[in-house]
């Protein structure tokens, strides 16, 4: 038996689906923009290094993607508007760039170490980014 096209469930889906697509779209755009900005502003060129087979660069950039996604997902689930999601996206990207600089200060020469394929430096950077992302995510929900 086909579903009743006038049911409250179908109406709720029809009304909510476009909004859900818009919110997911804005969040995905924020992720792409944040990752692109990060790649442009860091001294080493992750994409080029990854194409050359540099595992440390791949690990580092994967950490960026995960670390940006965690708080963006939280913003998506808690925000009331597309603007709010966008604002959180900008804030998260800024903080992740700051974390890169702070980790570079601790490790001295982080970009060079990643260029040279040093996995241990990339792992520490990923850990710092994910830890920061989890804290940001919790702060968004507070």
C-alpha positions as CSV (number, residue, x, y, z in Angstrom):
1,X,0.0,0.0,0.0
2,X,1.6,3.4,-1.0
3,X,2.2,5.9,1.8
4,X,-0.3,8.6,2.3
5,X,1.2,11.7,0.6
6,X,-0.7,13.9,3.0
7,X,0.7,12.3,6.1
8,X,2.5,14.4,8.7
9,X,5.7,12.4,8.1
10,X,5.7,13.1,4.4
11,X,4.9,16.8,5.0
12,X,7.7,17.1,7.6
13,X,10.2,15.4,5.2
14,X,9.1,17.6,2.3
15,X,9.5,20.8,4.4
16,X,12.7,19.7,6.2
17,X,14.7,18.1,3.4
18,X,15.5,21.3,1.5
19,X,16.7,22.9,4.8
20,X,18.8,19.8,5.6
21,X,20.4,19.9,2.2
22,X,21.2,23.6,2.6
23,X,22.7,23.1,6.0
24,X,24.8,20.1,4.8
25,X,25.8,22.1,1.7
26,X,27.0,25.1,3.7
27,X,28.9,22.8,6.1
28,X,30.6,21.0,3.2
29,X,31.5,24.3,1.6
30,X,33.0,25.5,5.0
31,X,35.0,22.3,5.1
32,X,36.3,22.8,1.6
33,X,37.1,26.4,2.1
34,X,38.8,25.8,5.5
35,X,40.9,23.0,4.1
36,X,41.8,25.1,1.0
37,X,42.7,28.1,3.2
38,X,44.8,25.9,5.4
39,X,46.6,24.4,2.4
40,X,47.3,27.9,1.0
41,X,48.5,29.4,4.3
42,X,50.8,26.7,5.5
43,X,54.4,27.0,4.2
44,X,54.6,23.4,2.8
45,X,52.4,22.4,-0.1
46,X,50.5,19.4,1.1
47,X,48.8,18.5,-2.1
48,X,52.0,18.5,-4.1
49,X,53.8,16.5,-1.4
50,X,50.9,14.0,-1.3
51,X,51.1,13.6,-5.0
52,X,54.8,12.9,-4.6
53,X,54.0,10.1,-2.1
54,X,54.8,12.0,1.1
55,X,53.0,10.0,3.9
56,X,53.7,12.7,6.5
57,X,51.9,15.3,4.4
58,X,49.0,13.0,3.7
59,X,48.7,12.2,7.4
60,X,48.9,15.9,8.3
61,X,46.3,16.9,5.7
62,X,44.0,14.1,6.7
63,X,44.2,15.4,10.3
64,X,43.2,18.8,9.0
65,X,40.1,17.4,7.3
66,X,39.1,15.4,10.4
67,X,39.9,18.3,12.8
68,X,37.8,20.7,10.7
69,X,34.9,18.3,10.4
70,X,34.4,17.5,14.1
71,X,33.4,21.0,15.2
72,X,31.6,21.7,11.9
73,X,29.4,18.6,12.5
74,X,28.7,19.9,16.0
75,X,27.8,23.3,14.6
76,X,25.6,21.7,12.0
77,X,23.7,19.8,14.7
78,X,23.3,22.7,17.1
79,X,23.0,25.8,14.9
80,X,19.8,27.5,14.1
81,X,20.8,29.1,10.9
82,X,23.1,28.9,7.9
83,X,24.9,32.1,9.0
84,X,25.7,30.5,12.4
85,X,27.2,27.4,10.7
86,X,29.3,29.8,8.5
87,X,30.5,31.8,11.5
88,X,31.5,28.6,13.3
89,X,33.3,27.5,10.1
90,X,35.4,30.6,10.0
91,X,36.2,30.4,13.7
92,X,37.2,26.7,13.5
93,X,39.5,27.4,10.6
94,X,41.2,30.3,12.3
95,X,41.8,28.2,15.5
96,X,43.2,25.3,13.5
97,X,45.6,27.6,11.7
98,X,46.6,28.9,15.1
99,X,47.2,25.3,16.4
100,X,49.5,24.7,13.4
101,X,51.6,27.7,14.3
102,X,51.7,26.7,18.0
103,X,52.7,23.2,17.2
104,X,55.4,24.6,14.8
105,X,56.8,26.6,17.7
106,X,57.0,23.5,19.8
107,X,58.6,21.3,17.2
108,X,60.7,23.9,15.5
109,X,60.6,23.6,11.7
110,X,57.4,21.6,11.4
111,X,56.8,22.4,7.7
112,X,60.3,21.2,6.8
113,X,59.9,18.1,8.9
114,X,56.7,17.2,7.1
115,X,58.3,17.9,3.7
116,X,61.0,15.5,4.7
117,X,58.4,12.9,5.5
118,X,58.8,12.8,9.2
119,X,55.7,10.8,10.4
120,X,56.3,11.6,14.1
121,X,56.0,15.3,13.5
122,X,52.8,14.8,11.4
123,X,51.3,12.5,14.1
124,X,51.9,15.1,16.8
125,X,50.3,17.8,14.6
126,X,47.3,15.5,14.0
127,X,46.9,14.8,17.7
128,X,47.0,18.5,18.5
129,X,44.4,19.3,15.8
130,X,42.0,16.5,16.8
131,X,42.3,17.4,20.5
132,X,41.6,21.1,19.6
133,X,38.7,20.0,17.4
134,X,37.1,18.0,20.3
135,X,37.5,20.9,22.7
136,X,36.0,23.3,20.1
137,X,33.1,20.9,19.5
138,X,32.3,20.7,23.2
139,X,32.5,24.5,23.5
140,X,30.0,24.9,20.6
141,X,27.5,22.8,22.5
142,X,28.0,24.7,25.9
